[in-house]
């Protein structure tokens, strides 16, 4: 633990996803003070037509977000 999940639109290469995961791993280890072996990173691709549902479930009215997006897909 910790486990980080990144959700994004499809289209990134495997190389980009691996680099993103590695950078997240480095930062989690450095900032959270945990061991590399205890961190997991998942990348989930969400199709654009399904993003509004993801936004509704996981972003909208989520008081646990430390970084909030600067857009609203419903406007």
Secondary structure, DSSP 8 states (H G I E B T S, - for coil): --EEEEEE-S---HHHHHHHHHHHHHHHHHHHT--GGG-EEEEEE--GGGHHHHIIIIITT-TT-SS--S--TT-
